[in-house]
């Protein structure tokens, strides 16, 4: 059976893993999830991530969660654009999350990036998720 929202599944695994104080979580690999994990790592919300080859032609994404003084660094993570309702924004009306303390992950023609980087490059796109 196929999954209708793979990115939402990965974000839920990250949220549940931090609530359960896990050191790492695993999920099926895709280019889109890989790009979102790269943004989360660059912004300091996850420690690291790696790709492992499984038997057959499958890959697995392992995300090492980040903790500060025993508390998860990610306090909130919300999926904004869903398969049933896509949300788009241009660079001028791009939402700011927690007045810039959080990030909005955007899928733009220049790749997946954080909202502040999309504003500086003056590109808009699909609003994937918001992380604080």
C-alpha positions as CSV (number, residue, x, y, z in Angstrom):
1,X,0.0,0.0,0.0
2,X,1.3,3.4,-0.9
3,X,1.6,6.3,1.5
4,X,-0.4,9.5,0.7
5,X,1.9,11.9,2.5
6,X,5.5,10.7,2.9
7,X,6.9,14.0,4.1
8,X,4.2,14.3,6.8
9,X,5.0,10.7,7.9
10,X,8.7,11.7,8.3
11,X,7.8,14.8,10.3
12,X,5.5,12.8,12.5
13,X,8.3,10.2,13.1
14,X,10.6,13.1,14.1
15,X,8.0,14.5,16.5
16,X,7.2,11.2,18.1
17,X,10.9,10.3,18.3
18,X,11.7,13.4,20.3
19,X,8.7,12.9,22.6
20,X,10.0,9.4,23.3
21,X,13.6,10.6,23.8
22,X,14.9,8.5,20.9
23,X,18.4,9.2,19.7
24,X,17.6,8.5,16.0
25,X,14.6,7.7,13.8
26,X,14.5,5.9,10.5
27,X,12.1,6.3,7.5
28,X,12.1,5.3,3.8
29,X,14.4,7.5,1.7
30,X,13.3,10.0,-1.0
31,X,15.0,13.0,-2.6
32,X,12.4,15.3,-1.2
33,X,12.9,14.0,2.4
34,X,16.6,14.2,1.9
35,X,16.4,17.9,0.9
36,X,14.1,18.7,3.9
37,X,16.6,16.9,6.3
38,X,19.4,19.0,4.8
39,X,17.5,22.2,5.6
40,X,16.8,21.0,9.2
41,X,20.5,20.1,9.7
42,X,21.7,23.4,8.3
43,X,19.3,25.3,10.6
44,X,20.4,23.3,13.6
45,X,17.2,21.4,14.3
46,X,18.7,17.9,13.8
47,X,22.2,16.6,14.6
48,X,22.8,14.8,11.4
49,X,21.2,12.4,8.9
50,X,22.5,9.6,6.7
51,X,21.3,7.3,3.9
52,X,21.7,3.6,4.2
53,X,21.3,1.1,1.3
54,X,18.9,-1.8,2.1
55,X,18.5,-5.1,0.2
56,X,17.0,-4.7,-3.2
57,X,16.9,-1.2,-4.6
58,X,15.7,0.5,-1.5
59,X,17.3,3.1,0.8
60,X,16.6,4.2,4.4
61,X,17.0,7.7,5.9
62,X,18.4,7.8,9.4
63,X,17.9,11.1,11.3
64,X,19.9,11.7,14.5
65,X,17.8,13.9,16.7
66,X,19.3,16.9,18.6
67,X,18.7,17.6,22.3
68,X,19.8,20.6,24.4
69,X,19.9,19.8,28.2
70,X,17.7,16.8,27.8
71,X,15.0,18.6,25.9
72,X,14.4,18.2,22.2
73,X,15.5,21.1,20.1
74,X,12.3,20.9,17.9
75,X,9.4,22.1,20.0
76,X,6.8,22.2,17.2
77,X,6.6,20.9,13.7
78,X,3.6,21.5,11.5
79,X,2.9,20.2,8.0
80,X,1.4,23.2,6.1
81,X,1.0,22.1,2.5
82,X,-0.8,18.7,2.4
83,X,-1.8,16.4,-0.5
84,X,-5.4,17.6,-0.3
85,X,-4.6,21.3,0.0
86,X,-1.4,22.7,-1.5
87,X,-0.3,26.1,-0.1
88,X,1.9,28.4,-2.1
89,X,3.5,31.8,-1.2
90,X,5.6,34.3,-3.0
91,X,8.6,36.0,-1.5
92,X,6.7,39.1,-0.3
93,X,3.8,37.3,1.5
94,X,5.9,34.4,2.8
95,X,4.9,33.6,6.4
96,X,7.3,34.3,9.3
97,X,7.1,31.6,12.0
98,X,7.5,32.8,15.6
99,X,8.8,36.1,14.4
100,X,11.8,34.5,12.8
101,X,12.7,32.2,15.7
102,X,11.3,29.2,13.8
103,X,11.7,28.4,10.1
104,X,9.3,27.7,7.3
105,X,10.7,25.1,4.9
106,X,9.9,26.0,1.3
107,X,10.1,24.1,-2.0
108,X,11.2,26.6,-4.6
109,X,12.4,26.4,-8.2
110,X,15.9,26.8,-6.7
111,X,15.4,23.8,-4.4
112,X,14.2,23.2,-0.9
113,X,15.3,26.0,1.5
114,X,14.4,27.9,4.6
115,X,12.2,31.0,4.4
116,X,14.9,33.5,5.1
117,X,17.1,32.2,2.3
118,X,14.1,32.2,-0.1
119,X,13.4,35.9,0.8
120,X,17.1,36.8,0.1
121,X,16.9,35.0,-3.3
122,X,13.5,36.6,-4.0
123,X,11.8,33.3,-4.9
124,X,8.5,31.8,-3.7
125,X,7.1,28.3,-3.8
126,X,5.2,25.7,-1.9
127,X,5.2,26.0,1.9
128,X,6.1,22.5,3.1
129,X,6.3,22.8,6.9
130,X,7.0,25.1,9.8
131,X,9.5,24.1,12.6
132,X,10.2,25.8,15.9
